[in-house]
């Protein structure tokens, strides 16, 4: 299937590793030109070079820190300078510290909300006008299965990411008639550094090995395993493609069936 992504222009936030990287790789493989962002210049450039070596869509690097209030304007301006415009925005941010919600420090909550929600809204607000002018645009927000089924010991993530669900659905209601789509992509247990980190925290808390925690987690997933990043990236590429033009306002699960609700 041709996804219709050849020569589309995409900005993928926080895409040096894990889920963001997997989506950037997948859409570049389909012929889209991609701006990738991250704080670590060396790691970012290495991933950009790896994509460009494959010879499909072209990747570019912009070092950016979402905790900096000047980042949204800088990022959008530099992306337009490199690509000439933005057809696709993939929102992705790092996760907040693990922990119980009732123990969360209000200053930490405030800082994380600013990075994980307000920056996303700011960047989207700068990009959406040109999408409306062209009557074509894709805004995909990577969140977590925790927005549907709260994940133990990830209270901040469950609470903060849920804000983006209401935002994305509202944007879909308001702008889908103009050729834009807004969707959420919800990962379950995908094999990333972040998942390994969380498993390590849970192992220490439970007095078990990381391997025991992983095995226990897998028994709760109908697919019987953690997902691969390429599986996640493929779903993301489809959702920002021409072929997904009638999918909007949705929360798409990529979780191996782990979420228990229907």
C-alpha positions, 0 to 999 in steps of 0.5 A: 500500500502506498501511504501517500507520504512521499515529499510530505514534510513532518516535524517529529518532537523528541525523536532521538530514541524510543517511540518518537524515533520509531515514528520518524523512521517509519514516515521517512521510509515512506518518503516523507522529509522529516525534522527530528528533535532532541536535546542530545546533539550527537545522538540526534545527528547519528539517528538523522544520518542513519535515516539519510543513509537509507535513501528514502525521505530526507531527515534533518536535525534541530537540537531543542529543549521543550522545557525552554519557553522559546523553543516552540517559535524557534522550532517551527521557524527552523523547520520551515526553513529546512522543509519549506512548510509543515504538513505533519506534526507528531507530538511526543514528549519524555515521560515524567518521574515515576511515582504515586499521584498522592505523593507528587510535588506541585512544582514538579507537576507544574513543570511537567504540565508545561513541557508535556501539554503547553509546549505541545499546544503552542507548537500545534498552534503555530503549525495549524494555520498553514495546514488549514490554508492547504486544507491538509494536515496531520497532528498525531500525539503520542501519549500512553495507555495510561490515559485509558487505564491508569498505570500503577506508579505512573500517577503524573503520566496518567494525569498529565497526558489525559489533558491531551486527550481532551485537547486532541478530540476538541481540535478534531471536532473543530477542524476535521472538516478542513482536511486536518486529522487529530489522533492519539497513539497510545503505546502499551508495553513497547520495548524501549529504554523508558520501559526498561527504566520503569521496569527497573524502578518497579523491580527495586520497589518490589524487591524483584529482578527486572526479568521477573517484572518483565515476565509478570508484565508479559503475562498480562498482555494478550499478545504475550510479549512487549511490542517492538518499536518498528510495530509502533512506528508503522501504526504512527506512519499510517495515522499521518498518511493519506490513507488515514484521512477518515480517522480523526478524533480517535485514540488508537491503541498499540498495546498487544491487547493490554488495555482491559476495557472494550 
